[in-house]
Amino acid sequence: MEHVDVLIVGAGLSGIGAACHLRRRCPEKSFAILEARESIGGTWDLFRYPGIRSDSDMFTLGYTFKPWLGAKAIADGPSILDYVRDTASEHGVLEQVRLGRRVVGAAWSSEDARWTVTIERTATGEIERSGAGEAELSANGAAEHSVAVAGETAEQMTCSFLYCCTGYYRYDEGYSPALPGRERFAGPIVHPQHWPEELDYAGKRVVVIGSGATAVTLVPAMIEGGAEHVTMLQRSPSYILAIPARDAIADWLRERLPAHVAYALTRYKNVLLATLIYQLSRRAPTFMNRMLRKLASRQLPAGYDVDTHLNPSYDPWDQRLCLVPDGDLFRVLGSGRAAIETGTIDTFTEDGIRLSCGQVLDADIVVSATGLNLLVLGGMSLTVDGEQVDLSQTVAYKGMMFCGVPNLALTLGYTNASWTLKADLVAEYVCRVLAHMDAHGLPVCVPRAPAPGLPTEPIIDLKSGYVLRSIDVMPKQGATEPWRLRQNYFHDLRLLRRGPIDDCVEFMAAGVSPAATLPATNATAGVLVEDNRTEGLSARSPVAVAEPANGLDRSVVGDERVELAAQVADV
Ligand SMILES: Cc1cc2nc3c(=O)[nH]c(=O)nc-3n(C[C@H](O)[C@H](O)[C@H](O)COP(=O)(O)OP(=O)(O)OC[C@H]3O[C@@H](n4cnc5c(N)ncnc54)[C@H](O)[C@@H]3O)c2cc1C
C-alpha cells in the first residue's frame, strides 16, 4: 500500500497552499494531495455564477509567500483560480495532486503510528482496488481519467500525518429551503452553486432570493449581463459596505517598491483595517450600525428606505459583513433596474412570487441564493484504534487539531477576515509540528482532552443561518487557550507562528494509545506541558508555563511591528 509522510485532502486554496508550505519548509517530506473533484481550486472552480468574486481583498486572501499582482483588490473568480493554479505550478505541487479521489474514511492505528485512508473514485462512484487507473493532471488542472476498474476492496493509502484542507461546505448541494408553491413557477429556479452554463437571462426579469454575499454580487452582475430587472428578495437585511475595487495605496506602493515588499505592506495595512472594523463592530455595535446605514444611504437616491432594507436586526459582524466593490449594488439600485424587497414568501405563482404582504414580484427566472450546507472534514469518517470519532464531541486545539485525534490537522479559515490568513498560519504550524516530531524522534502528536468542565461552544461563532443549521455536528471550541478560537490574525500570528507547540499536546512514540493521555489541566495562567527533552516515550511533566493570566489578550501591535519588519526584511 502506498505510504506518504503527509496526505493533504483537498486541492482548493488551502490544500495547494499547504503543499507549497510543505515544499518550502519540509522539503524532505513526501506528500500527496487527494481531491474529490476533477480540477483544483475548490470554491474558485466550483462557483460559476455571474460576477463570482472574492468579498475580501486579495492582498489578504492571497498567500503570504505569493504576491497578488492583479489590478483589482476584489478579484473575480477566474482570476483567483488562475492565481491558485499558477502557485501550484510554480511550486511544483501539481504533480502531487490526484484528482477524482474522495477520502471517505480514515483509520488511525497507534500500533503503526499511521492513518489508513479509504478513497472513493468519484469518476465512477465506485470504491475500487488500489492501483487502478491514475487520474492525471492536464496543463489546465483538469483531470484526464483513465477507466477505473471496480474491485472488492477499497483503494487505500497510508500516511503519517493527515492534513485536511476540505473547506467547510458540501459540494454536491447548496442549501435550498422549502419554497412554498415552487412547482407552480413556470421558469427556471437556479441555485448559484449549480449555475447552468446555458442560462440566458438577457432581457429577463429576475428575482434573487437572499441577502448574503452571493445575492449582493449577483444583482449588479446580472444587470450588467443584460437582465431587464433584478429584485433582491430578502427575509431580513444584511449589513452592506461599499469598498473600492482597486486599492489606491497598494497601487502607489507597487509602483515604488519591489512586489514582495509592497504586498507585505498592503497585506498588513488591510489586516489592520479589517481588524479595526471588526473590533469597532463588536465593541460599539450601535455606532457601527448607524455608520454603515449612513454610508449606504449616501450612495442611494434620496428617500431610499434604508430603515427597511438596510437595517439588520442583528449587530454588525454577528453575521458576515457584505462588501460591494465600488458600491456596484447601490449604483444599480439607484438606476431603477434593480430593487430590494424585504418580506416573506407567501407562494410562488406561475410567473413570479407573491409575498405575505400581498405584493407580487414578477419573474422569468428565480435565483435561490439561499446559502451553503456546512460539512466538517469533507464528510470523512474517522476512527482511532477502531473507535469512531464523534467530531461534535471533540474540542478543537488552536482551531486546527482535535483532542484525542493524533496526527491530524484541519484548515478552517477566519470568518471575520480572509480565509488564507489563517490557512497560511495553520500550514506553518503543521510544518513546525512535523519538524518537532522529527527532532525528538516522536512520531505521534495528540492534543490532550481539556480539563472536564471546560465550557465549550461551537467552533464557528457566526450566527448566520448556515452555521446555526449545522451547530449540532460541529466540533467545539473551549473558553480558554489553547482551545479558544480567537478569529484574530494578530493574536494567531503570535500563537501559531511563535507560540509553543507542546502546550496541552502529547508527543509520543508509536504504540501508545491516545486514550492513555490524561486530560490537560488547562488554565490561562498555566498549563501542563510535555517535557520533550526526554528521549523515546516521553514522560508527562507538569511544567507551569509562565503565561500571564491575561497573556493572550495583551496588545499585539508591538509584535505585529516586529512581524512586519521581519517579513519585509525576509524579502
Ligand atoms: C462563493 C464564495 C465566495 C467566497 N469568498 C471568500 C472571500 O472573499 N474571502 C474569504 O476569505 N473567503 C471566501 N469564501 C470562503 C472560501 O471557501 C475560502 O476563501 C477558500 O476558498 C477555502 O479554500 P479551501 O481550500 O479551504 O476550501 P475549498 O475551496 O472548499 O476547497 C476544498 C477542496 O477539498 C475538496 N474536498 C472536500 N472534501 C474532500 C474529501 N473528502 N476528499 C477529497 N477532496 C475533498 C473539495 O472538492 C475542494 O476542492 C468564499 C466562499 C464561497 C462559497
The ligand as a Tripos MOL2 file, in Angstrom:
@<TRIPOS>MOLECULE
LIG
   53    58     1     0     0
SMALL
NO_CHARGES

@<TRIPOS>ATOM
      1 C1        -18.9390   31.9900   -3.1970 C.3       1 LIG1
      2 C2        -17.8950   32.0690   -2.1430 C.ar      1 LIG1
      3 C3        -17.1150   33.2010   -2.0140 C.ar      1 LIG1
      4 C4        -16.1560   33.2650   -1.0220 C.ar      1 LIG1
      5 N1        -15.4100   34.4060   -0.9030 N.ar      1 LIG1
      6 C5        -14.4950   34.4820    0.0710 C.ar      1 LIG1
      7 C6        -13.6970   35.6490    0.2340 C.ar      1 LIG1
      8 O1        -13.8110   36.6210   -0.4820 O.2       1 LIG1
      9 N2        -12.8010   35.6790    1.2340 N.ar      1 LIG1
     10 C7        -12.6340   34.6260    2.0720 C.ar      1 LIG1
     11 O2        -11.7950   34.7070    2.9450 O.2       1 LIG1
     12 N3        -13.3500   33.5070    1.9300 N.ar      1 LIG1
     13 C8        -14.2690   33.4010    0.9710 C.ar      1 LIG1
     14 N4        -15.0010   32.2550    0.8300 N.ar      1 LIG1
     15 C9        -14.6870   31.1030    1.6450 C.3       1 LIG1
     16 C10       -13.8160   30.1870    0.7480 C.3       1 LIG1
     17 O3        -14.3490   28.9440    0.7320 O.3       1 LIG1
     18 C11       -12.3520   30.2920    1.1520 C.3       1 LIG1
     19 O4        -11.8760   31.5490    0.8460 O.3       1 LIG1
     20 C12       -11.4040   29.3310    0.4420 C.3       1 LIG1
     21 O5        -11.6150   29.2830   -0.9310 O.3       1 LIG1
     22 C13       -11.4950   27.9940    1.0540 C.3       1 LIG1
     23 O6        -10.4790   27.2240    0.4880 O.3       1 LIG1
     24 P1        -10.3000   25.7260    0.9280 P.3       1 LIG1
     25 O7         -9.2730   25.1410    0.0490 O.co2     1 LIG1
     26 O8        -10.0700   25.6440    2.3910 O.co2     1 LIG1
     27 O9        -11.7310   25.0740    0.7020 O.3       1 LIG1
     28 P2        -12.4810   24.8240   -0.6570 P.3       1 LIG1
     29 O10       -12.3020   25.9190   -1.6070 O.co2     1 LIG1
     30 O11       -13.8720   24.4710   -0.2810 O.co2     1 LIG1
     31 O12       -11.7550   23.5460   -1.2490 O.3       1 LIG1
     32 C14       -11.8470   22.3100   -0.5890 C.3       1 LIG1
     33 C15       -11.4600   21.2340   -1.5760 C.3       1 LIG1
     34 O13       -11.4360   19.9980   -0.8760 O.3       1 LIG1
     35 C16       -12.0810   19.0140   -1.6540 C.3       1 LIG1
     36 N5        -12.6100   18.0060   -0.7430 N.ar      1 LIG1
     37 C17       -13.5160   18.1910    0.2390 C.ar      1 LIG1
     38 N6        -13.7450   17.0410    0.8860 N.ar      1 LIG1
     39 C18       -12.9690   16.1090    0.2840 C.ar      1 LIG1
     40 C19       -12.7630   14.7060    0.5210 C.ar      1 LIG1
     41 N7        -13.4220   14.0610    1.4840 N.pl3     1 LIG1
     42 N8        -11.8890   14.0570   -0.2730 N.ar      1 LIG1
     43 C20       -11.2010   14.7050   -1.2560 C.ar      1 LIG1
     44 N9        -11.3660   16.0220   -1.5100 N.ar      1 LIG1
     45 C21       -12.2360   16.7070   -0.7420 C.ar      1 LIG1
     46 C22       -13.1550   19.7680   -2.3860 C.3       1 LIG1
     47 O14       -13.5650   19.0650   -3.5400 O.3       1 LIG1
     48 C23       -12.4610   21.0860   -2.6950 C.3       1 LIG1
     49 O15       -11.7950   21.0680   -3.9190 O.3       1 LIG1
     50 C24       -15.9690   32.1710   -0.1480 C.ar      1 LIG1
     51 C25       -16.7710   31.0380   -0.2800 C.ar      1 LIG1
     52 C26       -17.7240   30.9790   -1.2500 C.ar      1 LIG1
     53 C27       -18.5670   29.7460   -1.3440 C.3       1 LIG1
@<TRIPOS>BOND
     1     1     2 1
     2     2     3 ar
     3     2    52 ar
     4     3     4 ar
     5     4     5 ar
     6     4    50 ar
     7     5     6 ar
     8     6     7 ar
     9     6    13 1
    10     7     8 2
    11     7     9 ar
    12     9    10 ar
    13    10    11 2
    14    10    12 ar
    15    12    13 ar
    16    13    14 ar
    17    14    15 1
    18    14    50 ar
    19    15    16 1
    20    16    17 1
    21    16    18 1
    22    18    19 1
    23    18    20 1
    24    20    21 1
    25    20    22 1
    26    22    23 1
    27    23    24 1
    28    24    25 2
    29    24    26 1
    30    24    27 1
    31    27    28 1
    32    28    29 2
    33    28    30 1
    34    28    31 1
    35    31    32 1
    36    32    33 1
    37    33    34 1
    38    33    48 1
    39    34    35 1
    40    35    36 1
    41    35    46 1
    42    36    37 ar
    43    36    45 ar
    44    37    38 ar
    45    38    39 ar
    46    39    40 ar
    47    39    45 ar
    48    40    41 1
    49    40    42 ar
    50    42    43 ar
    51    43    44 ar
    52    44    45 ar
    53    46    47 1
    54    46    48 1
    55    48    49 1
    56    50    51 ar
    57    51    52 ar
    58    52    53 1
@<TRIPOS>SUBSTRUCTURE
     1 LIG1         1 GROUP 0 **** ****
